[in-house]
């Protein structure tokens, strides 16, 4: 019986929120957040692309691979 009362109160509450027009601001806020995240994503991609373009490539590959092999050989168990 309490469940039916809870469902009834929920439906009345939703109807009041609908009649007051409070769902529209939530939908608009969601649209703004989607646009902002898309703009941030594009901006971040451009920044990372510029960072990769400016990277130096004068790295001693053999020394790097040797250090990686040494680290992988460590046994902590």
N, C-alpha and C positions, 0 to 999 in steps of 0.2 A: 504494500500500500504506500509506503514511503517513497518507493521508486517511482510510482506513478505521479505522486505529488511533485517530486523533484523534476521529472520530465515536463510536467505542466508548467512549473515555475520557469524552467529553462526556455520553453517555447514562448511564454509571455515575455520574458526578458529579451529574447531575440526579436520578437515582434516590435517591442518598444524601440530597440536599437535601430531596427530597420526603418520604422516610421520617423525617427529623429534624423535619419540620413547619416548615421555614423559609420556605415560600411564604406562609403565613397572616399573619405579621407585615408582609410587604411589601404584601399586599392591604389590611390594616388601616391601615397608614401612608398608603397611597394614598387611602383613604376619609377619613382625618383631613385630609389636604392639600386634598381637594376641598371639604370642609365649611369649612375655614379660608378658602379662596379665595372661596367664596360669601359668607361673612360679611364679609370685607374688601370685596368688591364692593358689597354692600348698604350698608355703612358709608360707603364712598367716595361713592356716589351721594347719600346723605343730606347729607354734608358739602358737596358741590358744589351741591346744591339750595339749601342755606342760604346759601352764598356768593352765588349768583345772586339770591336774594331780598333780600340786603342791598346789592346793587350800586346805585350812584347812576346816574341816567339823565340828568343835566344836562350832556350832551355836545354840543358844537357840531359838528353833523354836517357842515356845509359845510366847516369848517376841517379836519376829519379827512379828508374826501374830497379836499380840496385837497392835503394833505400826502401822501396815498397816491398821487395823480397825479404829484406832484413826484418821489417815490421811484421810481415806475414809469418815469419819463422818463429816469432816469439810465442812461447807457450806459457800461459798463466795458470794452467790447471795443475 
